[in-house]
Amino acid sequence: MAGQGTAAVEIFADAQQQKLPINYLFSAVGGGGLISGLAAYTKAVSPLTQVIGVEPTGAASMKAAFKVGHPSTLPTMDKFVDGAAVKTVGELTYLNAHRYVDHLTTVPEGHVCTTLLELYSKAAIVAEPAGALSVSALDNFRTELVGKTVVCMISGGNNDIGRMQEIKERSLIYEGKQLYFVVNFPQRPGALKEFVNQVLSPDDDITKFEYTKKVNRGKGPVLIGIRLGNRKNAAGLQQRLQKFDPHYINLKENQTLYEMLV
């Protein structure tokens, strides 16, 4: 905690040189060591600075601890934001965070992916998922931050290039632009062309198409991925899908099937 807290010493030294008050300090929360060190120093030198701890929605162990008043083990956990995916926070880090942190907030993993891509494309910053948490959380406080001086702690560059496809996929799903369905498809020539003409909007694309099971019937179940040109296309798409196959399955509503098939 003390070692990681030295980052706050540097932050406030820079702010003092520029004669800027720091109104908000955002940092990721995993086991709690970083946020504890940052918050303890911040409250010692700038009590009015709001310290915001940010956790991934699928691994919010500090939030769970705050709720019950002591470290509590999460029954399940999404490990995607691996640098902050902790089932149980430490006793000392919990006590420090509870004493010094002003607010905890959570960010969906898909939103973290969108932030990662924006940090890379717009600011040339290569961050790991946990490092992007602090920036992702700004959307949760957009009205309070107008006219304020805000510091986001972006830590960790442990981002494997092999994960980029998964990051893009999660980002698109979070933004509502990538959809997956299981659709009963006619097993005859021209069926796909009919689907494209009757169901898709002109700016939509098919990104995945595979029969999940070959059957000796007129129709068979197909896993189909659709990239929307505009998220507003989704409502019309599903209305047309309903006519094409009244029994289609939206995999967004069935996480088990999504994980098994996609």
C-alpha positions as CSV (number, residue, x, y, z in Angstrom):
1,M,0.0,0.0,0.0
2,A,2.8,2.4,0.9
3,G,4.8,1.7,-2.2
4,Q,1.8,2.1,-4.5
5,G,0.8,5.2,-2.7
6,T,4.0,7.0,-3.8
7,A,2.1,7.5,-7.1
8,A,-0.1,9.9,-5.3
9,V,3.0,11.8,-4.0
10,E,4.0,12.4,-7.7
11,I,0.5,13.3,-8.8
12,F,0.1,16.0,-6.1
13,A,3.6,17.3,-6.7
14,D,2.8,17.8,-10.4
15,A,-0.5,19.4,-9.5
16,Q,1.2,21.8,-7.1
17,Q,3.7,22.9,-9.7
18,Q,0.9,23.7,-12.1
19,K,-1.1,25.3,-9.3
20,L,-4.1,23.0,-10.0
21,P,-6.4,21.7,-7.3
22,I,-7.4,18.0,-7.9
23,N,-11.1,17.6,-7.5
24,Y,-11.4,14.0,-8.4
25,L,-8.9,11.0,-8.4
26,F,-10.1,7.8,-10.1
27,S,-8.3,4.5,-9.6
28,A,-8.9,0.8,-10.3
29,V,-9.6,-1.5,-7.3
30,G,-8.5,-5.1,-7.3
31,G,-7.1,-6.4,-4.0
32,G,-7.2,-2.8,-2.8
33,G,-3.5,-2.0,-2.4
34,L,-3.3,0.7,-5.0
35,I,-6.5,2.5,-4.0
36,S,-5.5,2.3,-0.3
37,G,-2.2,3.9,-0.8
38,L,-3.5,6.6,-3.2
39,A,-6.5,7.4,-0.9
40,A,-4.5,7.6,2.3
41,Y,-2.0,10.1,0.9
42,T,-4.7,12.1,-0.9
43,K,-6.8,12.6,2.2
44,A,-3.6,13.6,4.2
45,V,-2.7,16.4,1.7
46,S,-6.0,17.2,0.0
47,P,-9.0,16.2,2.1
48,L,-11.5,17.8,-0.3
49,T,-10.3,15.6,-3.3
50,Q,-12.9,13.0,-4.0
51,V,-11.3,9.5,-4.3
52,I,-13.3,7.2,-6.5
53,G,-12.5,3.4,-6.6
54,V,-13.5,1.6,-9.8
55,E,-14.2,-2.1,-10.1
56,P,-15.3,-4.3,-13.0
57,T,-18.9,-5.3,-12.7
58,G,-18.1,-9.0,-12.8
59,A,-15.5,-8.8,-10.0
60,A,-16.7,-6.1,-7.5
61,S,-15.2,-7.6,-4.4
62,M,-14.5,-4.3,-2.6
63,K,-18.1,-3.2,-3.2
64,A,-19.3,-6.5,-1.7
65,A,-17.1,-5.9,1.3
66,F,-18.4,-2.4,1.8
67,K,-22.0,-3.7,1.7
68,V,-21.5,-6.3,4.5
69,G,-18.8,-4.4,6.5
70,H,-15.9,-6.8,6.0
71,P,-14.1,-8.7,3.3
72,S,-16.5,-11.1,1.6
73,T,-15.8,-13.8,-1.0
74,L,-17.6,-13.4,-4.3
75,P,-19.5,-16.6,-5.3
76,T,-18.6,-16.1,-9.0
77,M,-16.3,-13.8,-10.9
78,D,-15.6,-12.6,-14.4
79,K,-11.8,-12.9,-14.9
80,F,-11.6,-10.7,-18.0
81,V,-10.2,-7.6,-16.2
82,D,-7.6,-9.9,-14.7
83,G,-5.6,-7.1,-13.0
84,A,-8.6,-6.3,-10.9
85,A,-10.4,-9.7,-10.7
86,V,-10.1,-10.6,-7.0
87,K,-12.6,-12.8,-5.2
88,T,-11.8,-11.5,-1.7
89,V,-10.1,-8.2,-0.8
90,G,-7.5,-8.0,2.0
91,E,-8.5,-7.1,5.5
92,L,-6.0,-4.2,5.7
93,T,-6.8,-2.9,2.3
94,Y,-10.5,-3.1,3.1
95,L,-10.0,-1.1,6.3
96,N,-8.0,1.6,4.5
97,A,-10.4,1.8,1.6
98,H,-13.4,2.0,3.8
99,R,-11.7,4.9,5.8
100,Y,-10.4,7.0,2.9
101,V,-12.3,6.2,-0.3
102,D,-15.3,8.4,-1.0
103,H,-17.1,6.3,-3.5
104,L,-17.0,3.0,-5.3
105,T,-18.4,2.5,-8.8
106,T,-18.5,-0.4,-11.2
107,V,-18.0,-0.6,-15.0
108,P,-19.2,-3.4,-17.3
109,E,-16.4,-5.4,-18.9
110,G,-17.6,-4.5,-22.4
111,H,-17.3,-0.8,-21.6
112,V,-13.7,-1.4,-20.4
113,C,-13.0,-2.9,-23.9
114,T,-14.4,0.2,-25.6
115,T,-12.2,2.4,-23.5
116,L,-9.1,0.3,-24.2
117,L,-9.7,0.7,-27.9
118,E,-10.2,4.4,-27.6
119,L,-7.1,4.9,-25.4
120,Y,-5.1,3.1,-28.1
121,S,-6.6,4.8,-31.2
122,K,-7.0,8.4,-29.8
123,A,-4.2,8.7,-27.3
124,A,-1.7,6.0,-28.3
125,I,-1.9,4.5,-24.8
126,V,-1.5,0.7,-24.6
127,A,-3.2,-0.2,-21.3
128,E,-4.4,-3.5,-19.8
129,P,-8.1,-3.9,-18.9
130,A,-7.5,-2.9,-15.3
131,G,-5.6,0.2,-16.3
132,A,-8.6,1.4,-18.3
133,L,-11.1,1.1,-15.5
134,S,-10.5,4.6,-14.2
135,V,-11.1,6.2,-17.6
136,S,-14.2,4.0,-18.2
137,A,-15.7,5.3,-14.9
138,L,-15.8,8.9,-16.1
139,D,-19.1,8.2,-17.9
140,N,-20.7,7.4,-14.5
141,F,-19.8,10.9,-13.2
142,R,-20.1,13.0,-16.4
143,T,-22.4,15.6,-14.8
144,E,-20.3,16.1,-11.7
145,L,-17.0,16.5,-13.6
146,V,-17.8,19.6,-15.7
147,G,-15.3,22.3,-14.9
148,K,-13.3,20.1,-12.5
149,T,-9.7,18.9,-12.4
150,V,-9.8,15.1,-12.7
151,V,-6.9,12.6,-12.5
152,C,-7.3,9.0,-13.8
153,M,-4.7,6.5,-12.7
154,I,-3.9,4.4,-15.7
155,S,-1.6,1.5,-14.5
156,G,-0.4,-1.6,-16.2
157,G,0.6,-2.4,-19.8
158,N,0.1,-6.1,-19.6
159,N,-2.1,-6.4,-22.6
160,D,-1.5,-9.4,-24.8
161,I,-2.0,-8.6,-28.5
162,G,-3.7,-12.0,-28.9
163,R,-6.6,-10.6,-26.8
164,M,-7.4,-7.8,-29.2
165,Q,-10.0,-9.8,-31.1
166,E,-11.8,-10.7,-27.8
167,I,-11.6,-7.0,-26.8
168,K,-13.1,-5.8,-30.0
169,E,-15.9,-8.4,-29.8
170,R,-16.8,-7.5,-26.2
171,S,-16.8,-3.8,-27.1
172,L,-19.1,-4.3,-30.1
173,I,-21.5,-6.4,-28.0
174,Y,-21.5,-3.8,-25.2
175,E,-22.3,-1.1,-27.7
176,G,-25.1,-3.2,-29.2
177,K,-23.5,-3.5,-32.6
178,Q,-22.7,-7.2,-32.6
179,L,-25.6,-9.6,-32.2
180,Y,-25.8,-13.4,-32.2
181,F,-28.9,-15.5,-32.9
182,V,-29.8,-19.2,-33.5
183,V,-32.2,-19.2,-36.4
184,N,-34.0,-22.1,-38.1
185,F,-32.9,-21.8,-41.7
186,P,-34.3,-23.5,-44.8
187,Q,-31.8,-26.1,-46.1
188,R,-32.0,-25.2,-49.7
189,P,-30.1,-23.0,-52.2
190,G,-30.9,-19.3,-52.1
191,A,-32.0,-19.3,-48.4
192,L,-29.1,-17.1,-47.3
193,K,-29.8,-14.6,-50.1
194,E,-33.5,-14.4,-48.9
195,F,-32.3,-13.8,-45.4
196,V,-30.0,-11.0,-46.4
197,N,-32.7,-9.3,-48.5
198,Q,-35.6,-9.8,-46.1
199,V,-34.0,-9.4,-42.7
200,L,-30.9,-7.3,-42.8
201,S,-30.7,-3.6,-43.2
202,P,-28.5,-2.3,-46.1
203,D,-25.6,-1.4,-43.8
204,D,-25.7,-4.7,-41.7
205,D,-23.2,-7.5,-42.2
206,I,-23.1,-11.2,-41.4
207,T,-20.0,-12.0,-39.4
208,K,-20.7,-15.7,-38.6
209,F,-22.9,-18.3,-40.3
210,E,-22.7,-22.0,-39.4
211,Y,-25.2,-24.8,-39.0
212,T,-25.1,-26.0,-35.4
213,K,-26.6,-29.4,-36.4
214,K,-27.2,-31.0,-39.7
215,V,-30.7,-32.5,-39.8
216,N,-32.6,-34.4,-42.5
217,R,-35.5,-31.9,-42.5
218,G,-36.4,-28.9,-44.5
219,K,-34.9,-26.5,-41.8
220,G,-31.9,-26.6,-39.6
221,P,-30.6,-24.4,-36.7
222,V,-28.0,-21.9,-37.7
223,L,-25.7,-19.8,-35.5
224,I,-25.6,-16.4,-37.1
225,G,-23.6,-13.3,-36.1
226,I,-24.7,-9.9,-37.3
227,R,-22.7,-6.7,-37.2
228,L,-25.1,-3.7,-37.3
229,G,-24.2,-0.6,-39.2
230,N,-26.1,1.3,-36.6
231,R,-27.4,0.1,-33.2
232,K,-30.8,1.6,-34.0
233,N,-31.2,-1.2,-36.6
234,A,-31.6,-3.7,-33.8
235,A,-35.4,-3.3,-33.2
236,G,-36.3,-3.6,-36.9
237,L,-33.9,-6.5,-37.3
238,Q,-35.6,-8.5,-34.6
239,Q,-39.1,-7.7,-35.9
240,R,-38.1,-9.1,-39.3
241,L,-36.4,-12.1,-37.7
242,Q,-39.6,-12.9,-35.9
243,K,-41.3,-13.2,-39.3
244,F,-38.5,-15.3,-40.7
245,D,-38.4,-17.6,-37.7
246,P,-40.9,-17.1,-34.9
247,H,-38.7,-19.4,-32.7
248,Y,-35.3,-17.7,-33.1
249,I,-33.1,-17.4,-30.0
250,N,-31.3,-14.2,-29.1
251,L,-28.1,-15.3,-27.5
252,K,-27.8,-12.0,-25.6
253,E,-30.6,-13.4,-23.5
254,N,-29.0,-16.8,-23.0
255,Q,-25.4,-16.5,-21.6
256,T,-25.0,-20.3,-21.4
257,L,-25.7,-20.8,-25.1
258,Y,-23.6,-17.8,-26.0
259,E,-20.6,-19.2,-24.2
260,M,-21.1,-22.7,-25.7
261,L,-21.7,-21.6,-29.3
262,V,-19.8,-18.3,-29.7
